[in-house]
Amino acid sequence: MVLLNGKDSFILKDTRVEKDGKFTFKNLSDTAQYVLFFTYPRYVDYSHRVDMKKSAKGVLTMENVSLIPKEKLLEQVIVSSKAAAIKIKGDTTEYLADSFRVQPNASVEDLLRELPGLQIDQFGNITAQGQKVKKCW
């Protein structure tokens, strides 16, 4: 266990827990704030803020501190991914339409105006990377 300064997290003291589960730090300021940092192999680290102003005669008593096994913490992991909004395959560019924001009930033309690399002129002609698009599907 490590005692850190509450203001800058500078390590002040360290100790080990005794057989009965108790620990002691002596000669601490009774007006300071500290952080107790508990660590043990294969368990998740735990930190606890301590305000010595709230202690009784410089003695602070804590209830039991239970550390969580790392394998328990990692028991449930959710992996999610989002498909790329744009895929380029050779001379073909694919857009994932729902990756681009348009108003509800928008037209295809509204969507096309949001796609990067595409321009639509006043007559509805589509240009991609400087070349007129002949087919869309």
N, CA, C and O atoms as a DFTB+ gen file, in Angstrom:
548 C
 N C O
     1  1       0.845      -1.147       0.000
     2  2       0.000       0.000       0.000
     3  2       0.903       1.226       0.000
     4  3       1.979       1.236       0.598
     5  1       0.422       2.270      -0.700
     6  2       1.209       3.482      -0.857
     7  2       0.365       4.666      -0.401
     8  3      -0.837       4.717      -0.661
     9  1       0.997       5.611       0.275
    10  2       0.349       6.852       0.692
    11  2       0.842       7.961      -0.224
    12  3       2.043       8.217      -0.319
    13  1      -0.102       8.619      -0.900
    14  2       0.229       9.672      -1.843
    15  2      -0.255      11.012      -1.314
    16  3      -1.242      11.077      -0.581
    17  1       0.431      12.070      -1.682
    18  2      -0.025      13.409      -1.363
    19  2      -1.288      13.680      -2.177
    20  3      -1.306      13.441      -3.384
    21  1      -2.341      14.174      -1.533
    22  2      -3.607      14.402      -2.207
    23  2      -3.563      15.490      -3.261
    24  3      -4.394      15.500      -4.169
    25  1      -2.610      16.409      -3.161
    26  2      -2.537      17.522      -4.110
    27  2      -1.830      17.157      -5.401
    28  3      -2.288      17.525      -6.483
    29  1      -0.710      16.432      -5.302
    30  2       0.091      16.174      -6.492
    31  2       0.409      14.700      -6.732
    32  3       1.174      14.381      -7.642
    33  1      -0.159      13.802      -5.941
    34  2       0.046      12.351      -6.060
    35  2       1.500      11.936      -5.859
    36  3       1.910      10.874      -6.327
    37  1       2.269      12.749      -5.181
    38  2       3.654      12.414      -4.867
    39  2       3.653      11.316      -3.797
    40  3       2.899      11.400      -2.827
    41  1       4.485      10.296      -3.968
    42  2       4.541       9.187      -3.008
    43  2       5.214       9.670      -1.727
    44  3       6.343      10.160      -1.753
    45  1       4.508       9.528      -0.608
    46  2       5.036       9.947       0.686
    47  2       5.568       8.774       1.498
    48  3       6.664       8.842       2.054
    49  1       4.791       7.705       1.562
    50  2       5.182       6.524       2.353
    51  2       4.573       5.285       1.733
    52  3       3.642       5.360       0.931
    53  1       5.119       4.144       2.121
    54  2       4.505       2.886       1.722
    55  2       4.603       1.904       2.877
    56  3       5.437       2.060       3.769
    57  1       3.753       0.902       2.855
    58  2       3.751      -0.107       3.910
    59  2       3.102      -1.373       3.390
    60  3       2.531      -1.398       2.299
    61  1       3.198      -2.407       4.176
    62  2       2.510      -3.660       3.883
    63  2       1.458      -3.879       4.962
    64  3       1.607      -3.425       6.097
    65  1       0.415      -4.568       4.597
    66  2      -0.651      -4.863       5.548
    67  2      -0.182      -5.983       6.473
    68  3       0.458      -6.939       6.034
    69  1      -0.508      -5.850       7.755
    70  2      -0.131      -6.870       8.731
    71  2      -1.030      -8.095       8.590
    72  3      -2.013      -8.065       7.849
    73  1      -0.693      -9.174       9.303
    74  2      -1.449     -10.425       9.209
    75  2      -2.922     -10.242       9.543
    76  3      -3.778     -10.911       8.964
    77  1      -3.219      -9.353      10.459
    78  2      -4.614      -9.137      10.847
    79  2      -5.336      -8.172       9.906
    80  3      -6.494      -7.833      10.150
    81  1      -4.671      -7.720       8.829
    82  2      -5.297      -6.852       7.839
    83  2      -5.185      -5.377       8.144
    84  3      -5.731      -4.553       7.410
    85  1      -4.486      -5.021       9.219
    86  2      -4.363      -3.621       9.595
    87  2      -3.070      -3.033       9.053
    88  3      -2.106      -3.744       8.766
    89  1      -3.080      -1.713       8.922
    90  2      -1.879      -1.001       8.498
    91  2      -1.841       0.331       9.223
    92  3      -2.862       0.830       9.696
    93  1      -0.641       0.899       9.302
    94  2      -0.470       2.157      10.024
    95  2       0.516       3.043       9.287
    96  3       1.550       2.585       8.800
    97  1       0.172       4.327       9.215
    98  2       1.109       5.354       8.775
    99  2       1.228       6.331       9.935
   100  3       0.223       6.851      10.418
   101  1       2.447       6.581      10.380
   102  2       2.657       7.464      11.526
   103  2       3.187       8.817      11.084
   104  3       3.712       8.979       9.982
   105  1       3.029       9.795      11.991
   106  2       3.551      11.148      11.809
   107  2       2.996      11.837      10.562
   108  3       3.737      12.443       9.788
   109  1       1.686      11.729      10.385
   110  2       1.030      12.408       9.269
   111  2       0.437      13.730       9.744
   112  3       0.087      13.879      10.915
   113  1       0.329      14.661       8.852
   114  2      -0.309      15.940       9.172
   115  2      -1.795      15.709       9.392
   116  3      -2.441      15.002       8.618
   117  1      -2.342      16.311      10.457
   118  2      -3.758      16.105      10.744
   119  2      -4.656      17.065       9.964
   120  3      -5.869      17.093      10.174
   121  1      -4.059      17.851       9.066
   122  2      -4.859      18.769       8.250
   123  2      -4.710      18.485       6.756
   124  3      -5.302      19.188       5.937
   125  1      -3.948      17.490       6.395
   126  2      -3.653      17.219       4.983
   127  2      -4.672      16.263       4.356
   128  3      -5.449      15.597       5.040
   129  1      -4.628      16.231       3.052
   130  2      -5.425      15.265       2.300
   131  2      -4.460      14.297       1.624
   132  3      -3.420      14.687       1.093
   133  1      -4.840      13.026       1.662
   134  2      -3.992      11.972       1.117
   135  2      -4.812      11.070       0.201
   136  3      -6.042      11.121       0.174
   137  1      -4.090      10.251      -0.541
   138  2      -4.704       9.198      -1.329
   139  2      -4.024       7.901      -0.918
   140  3      -2.801       7.779      -0.984
   141  1      -4.837       6.929      -0.489
   142  2      -4.318       5.594      -0.195
   143  2      -4.438       4.778      -1.470
   144  3      -5.509       4.716      -2.074
   145  1      -3.356       4.160      -1.875
   146  2      -3.335       3.384      -3.103
   147  2      -3.031       1.930      -2.752
   148  3      -1.926       1.608      -2.317
   149  1      -4.012       1.059      -2.941
   150  2      -3.883      -0.353      -2.621
   151  2      -3.569      -1.121      -3.898
   152  3      -4.201      -0.910      -4.933
   153  1      -2.596      -2.007      -3.816
   154  2      -2.248      -2.822      -4.967
   155  2      -1.820      -4.211      -4.484
   156  3      -1.208      -4.360      -3.427
   157  1      -2.159      -5.216      -5.287
   158  2      -1.783      -6.589      -4.977
   159  2      -1.757      -7.344      -6.301
   160  3      -2.611      -7.118      -7.157
   161  1      -0.774      -8.250      -6.481
   162  2      -0.692      -8.969      -7.759
   163  2      -2.009      -9.661      -8.122
   164  3      -2.664     -10.256      -7.267
   165  1      -2.379      -9.576      -9.377
   166  2      -3.572     -10.196      -9.971
   167  2      -4.884      -9.590      -9.474
   168  3      -5.953     -10.160      -9.689
   169  1      -4.802      -8.429      -8.804
   170  2      -6.005      -7.729      -8.365
   171  2      -6.001      -6.315      -8.950
   172  3      -4.947      -5.750      -9.242
   173  1      -7.190      -5.764      -9.112
   174  2      -7.328      -4.405      -9.641
   175  2      -6.878      -3.414      -8.575
   176  3      -7.264      -3.530      -7.412
   177  1      -6.062      -2.441      -8.969
   178  2      -5.612      -1.400      -8.045
   179  2      -6.817      -0.593      -7.556
   180  3      -7.806      -0.437      -8.272
   181  1      -6.717      -0.097      -6.351
   182  2      -7.811       0.670      -5.751
   183  2      -7.223       1.883      -5.055
   184  3      -6.222       1.774      -4.347
   185  1      -7.846       3.048      -5.256
   186  2      -7.387       4.250      -4.557
   187  2      -8.543       4.827      -3.753
   188  3      -9.708       4.716      -4.136
   189  1      -8.191       5.449      -2.625
   190  2      -9.201       5.990      -1.711
   191  2      -8.690       7.321      -1.169
   192  3      -7.593       7.390      -0.615
   193  1      -9.488       8.379      -1.330
   194  2      -9.118       9.707      -0.817
   195  2      -9.360       9.768       0.686
   196  3     -10.366       9.262       1.182
   197  1      -8.433      10.388       1.404
   198  2      -8.505      10.517       2.859
   199  2      -8.296      11.981       3.224
   200  3      -7.324      12.602       2.793
   201  1      -9.202      12.526       4.013
   202  2      -9.082      13.900       4.506
   203  2      -8.838      13.818       6.013
   204  3      -9.750      13.494       6.775
   205  1      -7.627      14.106       6.435
   206  2      -7.276      13.959       7.849
   207  2      -7.995      14.981       8.735
   208  3      -8.033      14.807       9.953
   209  1      -8.564      16.040       8.154
   210  2      -9.344      16.995       8.939
   211  2     -10.572      16.313       9.545
   212  3     -11.088      16.748      10.575
   213  1     -11.031      15.249       8.902
   214  2     -12.212      14.533       9.371
   215  2     -11.866      13.382      10.313
   216  3     -12.757      12.663      10.767
   217  1     -10.589      13.204      10.606
   218  2     -10.176      12.110      11.488
   219  2     -10.318      12.525      12.951
   220  3     -10.313      13.711      13.280
   221  1     -10.443      11.538      13.805
   222  2     -10.561      11.784      15.245
   223  2      -9.182      11.673      15.880
   224  3      -8.613      10.583      15.949
   225  1      -8.646      12.790      16.342
   226  2      -7.333      12.836      17.008
   227  2      -6.225      12.232      16.151
   228  3      -5.335      11.551      16.662
   229  1      -6.285      12.483      14.854
   230  2      -5.230      12.006      13.961
   231  2      -5.313      10.529      13.636
   232  3      -4.401       9.987      13.011
   233  1      -6.384       9.865      14.044
   234  2      -6.554       8.433      13.752
   235  2      -7.732       8.279      12.803
   236  3      -8.834       8.753      13.079
   237  1      -7.492       7.629      11.712
   238  2      -8.542       7.385      10.743
   239  2      -8.749       5.887      10.634
   240  3      -7.805       5.139      10.382
   241  1      -9.962       5.458      10.821
   242  2     -10.278       4.032      10.733
   243  2     -11.065       3.788       9.454
   244  3     -12.033       4.488       9.158
   245  1     -10.634       2.791       8.711
   246  2     -11.334       2.419       7.477
   247  2     -11.973       1.060       7.665
   248  3     -11.457       0.205       8.385
   249  1     -13.098       0.879       7.011
   250  2     -13.711      -0.448       6.979
   251  2     -12.889      -1.326       6.052
   252  3     -11.886      -0.882       5.491
   253  1     -13.309      -2.558       5.894
   254  2     -12.594      -3.488       5.015
   255  2     -12.531      -2.949       3.588
   256  3     -13.489      -2.359       3.088
   257  1     -11.401      -3.161       2.951
   258  2     -11.220      -2.802       1.551
   259  2     -11.128      -4.107       0.783
   260  3     -10.239      -4.922       1.030
   261  1     -12.047      -4.299      -0.145
   262  2     -12.058      -5.526      -0.944
   263  2     -11.531      -5.233      -2.335
   264  3     -12.075      -4.391      -3.050
   265  1     -10.485      -5.919      -2.710
   266  2      -9.927      -5.773      -4.049
   267  2     -10.593      -6.784      -4.979
   268  3     -10.918      -7.899      -4.572
   269  1     -10.788      -6.386      -6.210
   270  2     -11.453      -7.232      -7.200
   271  2     -10.389      -7.952      -8.030
   272  3      -9.457      -7.318      -8.525
   273  1     -10.524      -9.275      -8.186
   274  2      -9.576      -9.990      -9.052
   275  2      -9.664      -9.469     -10.488
   276  3     -10.757      -9.205     -10.988
   277  1      -8.515      -9.322     -11.148
   278  2      -8.498      -8.787     -12.508
   279  2      -9.327      -9.638     -13.458
   280  3      -9.989      -9.099     -14.345
   281  1      -9.305     -10.965     -13.291
   282  2     -10.080     -11.812     -14.199
   283  2     -11.582     -11.596     -14.024
   284  3     -12.349     -11.802     -14.964
   285  1     -12.004     -11.186     -12.840
   286  2     -13.422     -10.876     -12.603
   287  2     -13.797      -9.569     -13.305
   288  3     -14.872      -9.451     -13.893
   289  1     -12.902      -8.604     -13.232
   290  2     -13.145      -7.329     -13.886
   291  2     -13.234      -7.505     -15.397
   292  3     -14.043      -6.852     -16.057
   293  1     -12.416      -8.374     -15.935
   294  2     -12.380      -8.585     -17.376
   295  2     -13.321      -9.698     -17.833
   296  3     -13.251     -10.144     -18.978
   297  1     -14.196     -10.142     -16.937
   298  2     -15.108     -11.233     -17.259
   299  2     -16.028     -10.878     -18.419
   300  3     -16.289     -11.713     -19.284
   301  1     -16.513      -9.661     -18.440
   302  2     -17.413      -9.240     -19.500
   303  2     -16.770      -8.113     -20.293
   304  3     -16.527      -7.022     -19.778
   305  1     -16.503      -8.404     -21.541
   306  2     -15.935      -7.414     -22.432
   307  2     -16.827      -7.344     -23.662
   308  3     -17.139      -8.369     -24.268
   309  1     -17.225      -6.166     -24.020
   310  2     -18.049      -5.979     -25.204
   311  2     -17.179      -5.353     -26.277
   312  3     -16.622      -4.272     -26.087
   313  1     -17.068      -6.027     -27.388
   314  2     -16.288      -5.532     -28.505
   315  2     -17.267      -5.113     -29.587
   316  3     -18.093      -5.906     -30.038
   317  1     -17.165      -3.893     -29.985
   318  2     -18.037      -3.416     -31.051
   319  2     -17.188      -2.695     -32.081
   320  3     -16.136      -2.139     -31.767
   321  1     -17.652      -2.715     -33.278
   322  2     -16.921      -2.011     -34.328
   323  2     -17.928      -1.305     -35.228
   324  3     -19.100      -1.672     -35.301
   325  1     -17.442      -0.315     -35.885
   326  2     -18.276       0.417     -36.813
   327  2     -17.632       0.290     -38.179
   328  3     -16.426       0.481     -38.337
   329  1     -18.453      -0.033     -39.158
   330  2     -17.928      -0.175     -40.512
   331  2     -17.443       1.185     -41.005
   332  3     -17.973       2.230     -40.627
   333  1     -16.433       1.142     -41.848
   334  2     -15.893       2.380     -42.398
   335  2     -16.945       3.070     -43.252
   336  3     -17.680       2.413     -43.989
   337  1     -17.018       4.376     -43.157
   338  2     -17.999       5.147     -43.919
   339  2     -17.688       5.119     -45.412
   340  3     -18.593       5.209     -46.241
   341  1     -16.410       4.993     -45.750
   342  2     -15.993       4.993     -47.154
   343  2     -15.011       3.848     -47.379
   344  3     -14.068       3.670     -46.608
   345  1     -15.237       3.070     -48.441
   346  2     -14.299       2.015     -48.847
   347  2     -13.919       2.269     -50.287
   348  3     -14.769       2.552     -51.131
   349  1     -12.624       2.163     -50.560
   350  2     -12.150       2.337     -51.925
   351  2     -11.582       1.011     -52.384
   352  3     -10.651       0.475     -51.783
   353  1     -12.166       0.477     -53.476
   354  2     -11.724      -0.780     -54.064
   355  2     -11.360      -0.508     -55.518
   356  3     -12.220      -0.432     -56.395
   357  1     -10.069      -0.364     -55.743
   358  2      -9.618      -0.064     -57.105
   359  2     -10.163       1.276     -57.558
   360  3      -9.870       2.309     -56.956
   361  1     -10.967       1.260     -58.633
   362  2     -11.540       2.499     -59.148
   363  2     -12.967       2.726     -58.647
   364  3     -13.664       3.609     -59.146
   365  1     -13.409       1.927     -57.655
   366  2     -14.762       2.023     -57.123
   367  2     -14.728       2.555     -55.690
   368  3     -13.954       2.082     -54.858
   369  1     -15.564       3.527     -55.421
   370  2     -15.695       4.066     -54.069
   371  2     -17.065       3.696     -53.539
   372  3     -18.082       3.988     -54.168
   373  1     -17.092       3.041     -52.357
   374  2     -18.353       2.652     -51.729
   375  2     -18.578       3.524     -50.502
   376  3     -17.668       3.726     -49.698
   377  1     -19.795       4.037     -50.367
   378  2     -20.172       4.862     -49.223
   379  2     -21.207       4.104     -48.394
   380  3     -22.120       3.493     -48.947
   381  1     -21.066       4.144     -47.082
   382  2     -22.070       3.590     -46.180
   383  2     -23.033       4.733     -45.863
   384  3     -22.713       5.623     -45.076
   385  1     -24.202       4.702     -46.476
   386  2     -25.124       5.840     -46.459
   387  2     -25.514       6.288     -45.058
   388  3     -25.639       7.488     -44.817
   389  1     -25.710       5.355     -44.124
   390  2     -26.159       5.776     -42.795
   391  2     -25.059       6.413     -41.957
   392  3     -25.296       6.790     -40.809
   393  1     -23.861       6.538     -42.517
   394  2     -22.773       7.222     -41.818
   395  2     -22.807       8.728     -42.043
   396  3     -22.043       9.468     -41.423
   397  1     -23.688       9.182     -42.926
   398  2     -23.757      10.596     -43.267
   399  2     -25.101      11.151     -42.814
   400  3     -26.144      10.531     -43.022
   401  1     -25.063      12.325     -42.193
   402  2     -26.280      12.910     -41.624
   403  2     -27.055      13.723     -42.658
   404  3     -26.537      14.634     -43.305
   405  1     -28.302      13.347     -42.772
   406  2     -29.248      14.115     -43.573
   407  2     -30.549      14.190     -42.786
   408  3     -30.754      13.437     -41.834
   409  1     -31.418      15.097     -43.190
   410  2     -32.707      15.251     -42.518
   411  2     -33.566      14.006     -42.756
   412  3     -33.404      13.332     -43.773
   413  1     -34.478      13.694     -41.829
   414  2     -35.402      12.578     -42.070
   415  2     -36.178      12.802     -43.368
   416  3     -36.556      13.928     -43.689
   417  1     -36.409      11.720     -44.106
   418  2     -37.125      11.750     -45.398
   419  2     -36.398      12.586     -46.448
   420  3     -37.028      13.132     -47.354
   421  1     -35.064      12.687     -46.329
   422  2     -34.283      13.444     -47.317
   423  2     -34.236      12.681     -48.629
   424  3     -34.419      11.464     -48.663
   425  1     -33.989      13.411     -49.704
   426  2     -33.887      12.781     -51.021
   427  2     -32.479      12.217     -51.215
   428  3     -31.564      12.512     -50.446
   429  1     -32.327      11.402     -52.258
   430  2     -31.013      10.852     -52.594
   431  2     -30.054      11.986     -52.939
   432  3     -28.869      11.928     -52.613
   433  1     -30.571      13.008     -53.594
   434  2     -29.734      14.153     -53.951
   435  2     -29.167      14.826     -52.707
   436  3     -28.011      15.247     -52.704
   437  1     -29.974      14.933     -51.643
   438  2     -29.496      15.508     -50.385
   439  2     -28.358      14.666     -49.805
   440  3     -27.369      15.201     -49.305
   441  1     -28.512      13.351     -49.879
   442  2     -27.460      12.455     -49.390
   443  2     -26.200      12.606     -50.229
   444  3     -25.099      12.691     -49.685
   445  1     -26.352      12.640     -51.551
   446  2     -25.185      12.746     -52.429
   447  2     -24.402      14.027     -52.170
   448  3     -23.179      14.042     -52.311
   449  1     -25.086      15.095     -51.797
   450  2     -24.405      16.353     -51.502
   451  2     -23.523      16.250     -50.255
   452  3     -22.582      17.027     -50.098
   453  1     -23.820      15.304     -49.374
   454  2     -23.042      15.122     -48.148
   455  2     -21.823      14.222     -48.339
   456  3     -20.906      14.245     -47.518
   457  1     -21.800      13.436     -49.407
   458  2     -20.710      12.484     -49.615
   459  2     -19.445      13.211     -50.065
   460  3     -19.484      13.984     -51.022
   461  1     -18.329      12.971     -49.386
   462  2     -17.072      13.638     -49.772
   463  2     -16.601      13.163     -51.148
   464  3     -16.717      11.985     -51.487
   465  1     -16.074      14.090     -51.921
   466  2     -15.540      13.749     -53.238
   467  2     -16.572      13.818     -54.349
   468  3     -16.226      13.644     -55.517
   469  1     -17.844      14.070     -54.010
   470  2     -18.892      14.170     -55.027
   471  2     -19.396      15.603     -55.114
   472  3     -19.507      16.304     -54.108
   473  1     -19.699      16.024     -56.348
   474  2     -20.325      17.321     -56.563
   475  2     -21.555      17.087     -57.435
   476  3     -21.560      16.233     -58.321
   477  1     -22.595      17.868     -57.160
   478  2     -23.806      17.808     -57.972
   479  2     -24.057      19.212     -58.500
   480  3     -24.129      20.171     -57.731
   481  1     -24.191      19.327     -59.832
   482  2     -24.441      20.647     -60.392
   483  2     -25.933      20.969     -60.364
   484  3     -26.737      20.162     -59.897
   485  1     -26.298      22.140     -60.860
   486  2     -27.682      22.604     -60.810
   487  2     -28.630      21.748     -61.639
   488  3     -29.846      21.810     -61.454
   489  1     -28.077      20.942     -62.561
   490  2     -28.909      20.088     -63.415
   491  2     -28.989      18.661     -62.884
   492  3     -29.629      17.806     -63.495
   493  1     -28.335      18.398     -61.737
   494  2     -28.368      17.063     -61.141
   495  2     -27.273      16.145     -61.645
   496  3     -27.285      14.955     -61.329
   497  1     -26.326      16.657     -62.418
   498  2     -25.201      15.845     -62.902
   499  2     -24.203      15.639     -61.764
   500  3     -23.885      16.568     -61.022
   501  1     -23.721      14.416     -61.642
   502  2     -22.816      14.054     -60.545
   503  2     -21.393      13.960     -61.077
   504  3     -21.138      13.351     -62.115
   505  1     -20.466      14.582     -60.335
   506  2     -19.050      14.525     -60.674
   507  2     -18.303      13.964     -59.464
   508  3     -18.490      14.425     -58.338
   509  1     -17.450      12.959     -59.713
   510  2     -16.645      12.360     -58.649
   511  2     -15.185      12.443     -59.042
   512  3     -14.805      11.985     -60.119
   513  1     -14.359      13.025     -58.178
   514  2     -12.932      13.211     -58.431
   515  2     -12.678      13.812     -59.817
   516  3     -11.764      13.395     -60.528
   517  1     -13.497      14.791     -60.186
   518  2     -13.299      15.506     -61.437
   519  2     -13.867      14.815     -62.677
   520  3     -13.783      15.371     -63.772
   521  1     -14.443      13.619     -62.534
   522  2     -14.988      12.903     -63.701
   523  2     -16.500      12.751     -63.540
   524  3     -17.003      12.507     -62.444
   525  1     -17.215      12.902     -64.665
   526  2     -18.663      12.799     -64.656
   527  2     -19.041      11.340     -64.403
   528  3     -18.472      10.432     -65.009
   529  1     -19.998      11.121     -63.510
   530  2     -20.463       9.772     -63.185
   531  2     -21.531       9.385     -64.199
   532  3     -22.515      10.097     -64.392
   533  1     -21.310       8.216     -64.854
   534  2     -22.251       7.758     -65.871
   535  2     -23.297       6.817     -65.288
   536  3     -24.446       6.812     -65.729
   537  1     -22.896       6.011     -64.284
   538  2     -23.810       5.051     -63.682
   539  2     -23.703       5.136     -62.156
   540  3     -22.617       5.332     -61.610
   541  1     -24.826       4.988     -61.491
   542  2     -24.852       4.915     -60.037
   543  2     -25.669       3.692     -59.642
   544  3     -26.764       3.489     -60.167
   545  1     -25.170       2.898     -58.752
   546  2     -25.952       1.839     -58.141
   547  2     -25.395       1.459     -56.835
   548  3     -25.931       0.572     -56.169
